[in-house]
Amino acid sequence: MKSYLGFPFKSMSGKHGKLVYCCDEDGNIMWVREFVMPEITEHNHYMGNVSKQLAVFKSLLNPEYINDLKDYTDRYKLSYRHKCRPPSYSALLRKMMFQLKKNGYPVDLLTVTPQVVVDIGLPIRTVKEAIENELLPMIPRYDDLTHWIVE
């Protein structure tokens, strides 16, 4: 049995046998459904490979760029604290990469590296540049997030 009581015991979530217990973010509504094994498709493999490549991409980033992403996250928390749950810096990085692809920039998510980002001139070389190109939501005081993606 892998079911958990939510704090402060308003809800329960997890799996028990063939049942899955789910609840909303606030823990006010709970429902139970039968567990269904998802069908594996080519898209699943593609997304898995992209996720592996983005993990490698993240490991090659300039540490100062990562600090800028973390600073952006902290400022985002202050700006939007009552509207939504703040993202992590790695979620922001994923969001930027998929937004690049969606906006039609020539990026292959299966082979991208930080050096390729600089060579092609993609607008995520700095966090400030990503905000100005609307790849990340606008926040106040973002002018100092100027460290490059490569050292």
C-alpha positions as a Markdown table, in Angstrom:
| # | Residue | x | y | z |
|---|---|---|---|---|
| 1 | Met | 0.0 | 0.0 | 0.0 |
| 2 | Lys | 1.4 | 3.4 | -1.1 |
| 3 | Ser | -1.2 | 5.8 | 0.1 |
| 4 | Tyr | -0.5 | 8.9 | 2.1 |
| 5 | Leu | -2.5 | 11.1 | 4.4 |
| 6 | Gly | -2.1 | 14.8 | 3.3 |
| 7 | Phe | -1.2 | 17.3 | 6.0 |
| 8 | Pro | -3.4 | 18.2 | 7.9 |
| 9 | Phe | -5.2 | 15.0 | 7.1 |
| 10 | Lys | -7.7 | 16.5 | 4.7 |
| 11 | Ser | -6.9 | 14.1 | 1.9 |
| 12 | Met | -5.2 | 10.9 | 0.9 |
| 13 | Ser | -3.1 | 10.3 | -2.2 |
| 14 | Gly | -1.2 | 7.4 | -3.7 |
| 15 | Lys | -1.9 | 3.9 | -4.9 |
| 16 | His | -3.6 | 0.9 | -3.1 |
| 17 | Gly | -4.0 | -2.2 | -5.1 |
| 18 | Lys | -5.6 | -1.2 | -8.4 |
| 19 | Leu | -6.9 | 2.1 | -7.0 |
| 20 | Val | -5.3 | 5.5 | -7.2 |
| 21 | Tyr | -6.3 | 8.2 | -4.7 |
| 22 | Cys | -6.0 | 11.7 | -6.0 |
| 23 | Cys | -6.7 | 15.2 | -4.5 |
| 24 | Asp | -6.6 | 18.8 | -5.7 |
| 25 | Glu | -3.8 | 21.2 | -4.7 |
| 26 | Asp | -5.7 | 22.5 | -1.7 |
| 27 | Gly | -6.7 | 19.1 | -0.5 |
| 28 | Asn | -10.4 | 20.0 | -0.5 |
| 29 | Ile | -11.5 | 17.5 | -3.1 |
| 30 | Met | -10.5 | 13.8 | -3.3 |
| 31 | Trp | -11.4 | 11.2 | -5.8 |
| 32 | Val | -10.5 | 7.6 | -6.5 |
| 33 | Arg | -10.0 | 6.0 | -9.9 |
| 34 | Glu | -8.8 | 2.7 | -11.3 |
| 35 | Phe | -5.1 | 2.6 | -12.2 |
| 36 | Val | -4.6 | 2.4 | -16.0 |
| 37 | Met | -1.2 | 1.5 | -17.4 |
| 38 | Pro | -0.4 | 4.1 | -20.1 |
| 39 | Glu | 0.3 | 3.0 | -23.6 |
| 40 | Ile | 3.9 | 3.5 | -24.7 |
| 41 | Thr | 4.3 | 5.5 | -27.9 |
| 42 | Glu | 7.1 | 7.0 | -29.9 |
| 43 | His | 6.4 | 10.3 | -28.3 |
| 44 | Asn | 7.1 | 8.8 | -24.9 |
| 45 | His | 10.6 | 7.8 | -26.1 |
| 46 | Tyr | 11.2 | 11.2 | -27.7 |
| 47 | Met | 10.3 | 13.0 | -24.5 |
| 48 | Gly | 12.4 | 10.6 | -22.4 |
| 49 | Asn | 15.4 | 11.3 | -24.7 |
| 50 | Val | 14.8 | 15.1 | -24.6 |
| 51 | Ser | 14.7 | 14.9 | -20.8 |
| 52 | Lys | 18.0 | 13.0 | -20.6 |
| 53 | Gln | 19.6 | 15.6 | -23.0 |
| 54 | Leu | 18.2 | 18.5 | -20.9 |
| 55 | Ala | 19.7 | 16.9 | -17.8 |
| 56 | Val | 23.1 | 16.8 | -19.6 |
| 57 | Phe | 22.5 | 20.4 | -20.8 |
| 58 | Lys | 21.8 | 21.5 | -17.2 |
| 59 | Ser | 25.0 | 19.9 | -16.0 |
| 60 | Leu | 27.1 | 21.9 | -18.5 |
| 61 | Leu | 25.7 | 25.3 | -17.6 |
| 62 | Asn | 27.8 | 28.1 | -16.1 |
| 63 | Pro | 27.2 | 28.0 | -12.3 |
| 64 | Glu | 26.6 | 31.8 | -12.3 |
| 65 | Tyr | 23.8 | 31.3 | -14.9 |
| 66 | Ile | 22.2 | 28.7 | -12.6 |
| 67 | Asn | 22.4 | 31.3 | -9.8 |
| 68 | Asp | 20.7 | 33.8 | -12.0 |
| 69 | Leu | 17.9 | 31.3 | -12.6 |
| 70 | Lys | 17.6 | 30.7 | -8.9 |
| 71 | Asp | 17.5 | 34.5 | -8.2 |
| 72 | Tyr | 14.8 | 34.8 | -10.9 |
| 73 | Thr | 12.8 | 32.0 | -9.1 |
| 74 | Asp | 13.1 | 33.9 | -5.8 |
| 75 | Arg | 11.9 | 37.2 | -7.4 |
| 76 | Tyr | 9.1 | 35.3 | -9.1 |
| 77 | Lys | 8.0 | 34.0 | -5.8 |
| 78 | Leu | 7.8 | 37.6 | -4.4 |
| 79 | Ser | 6.0 | 38.9 | -7.5 |
| 80 | Tyr | 3.4 | 36.1 | -7.9 |
| 81 | Arg | 3.2 | 34.6 | -4.5 |
| 82 | His | -0.6 | 34.7 | -4.2 |
| 83 | Lys | -1.4 | 33.6 | -7.8 |
| 84 | Cys | 0.5 | 30.3 | -8.3 |
| 85 | Arg | 3.1 | 27.9 | -7.0 |
| 86 | Pro | 6.6 | 29.1 | -8.0 |
| 87 | Pro | 8.6 | 27.0 | -10.4 |
| 88 | Ser | 12.0 | 25.5 | -9.7 |
| 89 | Tyr | 15.1 | 26.7 | -11.7 |
| 90 | Ser | 15.2 | 23.5 | -13.6 |
| 91 | Ala | 11.6 | 23.8 | -14.5 |
| 92 | Leu | 12.3 | 27.3 | -15.8 |
| 93 | Leu | 15.1 | 25.9 | -17.9 |
| 94 | Arg | 12.9 | 23.3 | -19.4 |
| 95 | Lys | 10.2 | 25.9 | -20.0 |
| 96 | Met | 12.7 | 28.1 | -21.9 |
| 97 | Met | 13.9 | 25.3 | -24.1 |
| 98 | Phe | 10.4 | 24.1 | -25.1 |
| 99 | Gln | 9.3 | 27.7 | -25.6 |
| 100 | Leu | 12.3 | 28.2 | -28.0 |
| 101 | Lys | 11.1 | 25.2 | -30.0 |
| 102 | Lys | 7.5 | 26.4 | -30.0 |
| 103 | Asn | 8.5 | 29.9 | -31.2 |
| 104 | Gly | 10.3 | 28.4 | -34.2 |
| 105 | Tyr | 13.9 | 28.9 | -33.2 |
| 106 | Pro | 16.3 | 26.4 | -34.9 |
| 107 | Val | 17.0 | 24.3 | -31.9 |
| 108 | Asp | 17.2 | 20.5 | -31.7 |
| 109 | Leu | 16.4 | 19.5 | -28.2 |
| 110 | Leu | 18.0 | 16.1 | -28.7 |
| 111 | Thr | 21.5 | 17.6 | -29.4 |
| 112 | Val | 21.5 | 21.0 | -27.8 |
| 113 | Thr | 24.4 | 22.2 | -25.6 |
| 114 | Pro | 25.2 | 25.5 | -24.0 |
| 115 | Gln | 27.9 | 26.2 | -26.6 |
| 116 | Val | 25.4 | 25.6 | -29.4 |
| 117 | Val | 23.0 | 28.1 | -27.8 |
| 118 | Val | 25.8 | 30.8 | -27.9 |
| 119 | Asp | 26.9 | 29.8 | -31.5 |
| 120 | Ile | 23.4 | 30.0 | -32.9 |
| 121 | Gly | 22.6 | 33.1 | -30.9 |
| 122 | Leu | 19.5 | 31.8 | -29.2 |
| 123 | Pro | 17.8 | 34.4 | -26.9 |
| 124 | Ile | 18.5 | 32.5 | -23.7 |
| 125 | Arg | 22.2 | 33.3 | -23.5 |
| 126 | Thr | 21.3 | 35.3 | -20.3 |
| 127 | Val | 18.2 | 35.2 | -18.1 |
| 128 | Lys | 17.7 | 38.9 | -18.9 |
| 129 | Glu | 17.6 | 38.1 | -22.6 |
| 130 | Ala | 15.1 | 35.3 | -22.1 |
| 131 | Ile | 12.8 | 37.6 | -20.2 |
| 132 | Glu | 13.1 | 40.4 | -22.8 |
| 133 | Asn | 12.2 | 37.9 | -25.5 |
| 134 | Glu | 9.2 | 36.7 | -23.5 |
| 135 | Leu | 10.5 | 33.2 | -23.0 |
| 136 | Leu | 10.1 | 33.7 | -19.2 |
| 137 | Pro | 7.4 | 35.8 | -17.5 |
| 138 | Met | 8.3 | 39.4 | -16.7 |
| 139 | Ile | 9.4 | 40.2 | -13.2 |
| 140 | Pro | 10.5 | 43.5 | -11.5 |
| 141 | Arg | 14.3 | 44.1 | -11.1 |
| 142 | Tyr | 15.6 | 41.6 | -13.7 |
| 143 | Asp | 18.3 | 43.9 | -15.2 |
| 144 | Asp | 21.1 | 42.3 | -13.2 |
| 145 | Leu | 20.5 | 38.7 | -14.4 |
| 146 | Thr | 23.2 | 39.0 | -17.0 |
| 147 | His | 25.6 | 36.0 | -16.6 |
| 148 | Trp | 26.2 | 34.0 | -19.8 |
| 149 | Ile | 25.1 | 30.4 | -20.2 |
| 150 | Val | 28.7 | 29.4 | -20.9 |
| 151 | Glu | 31.8 | 30.4 | -18.9 |
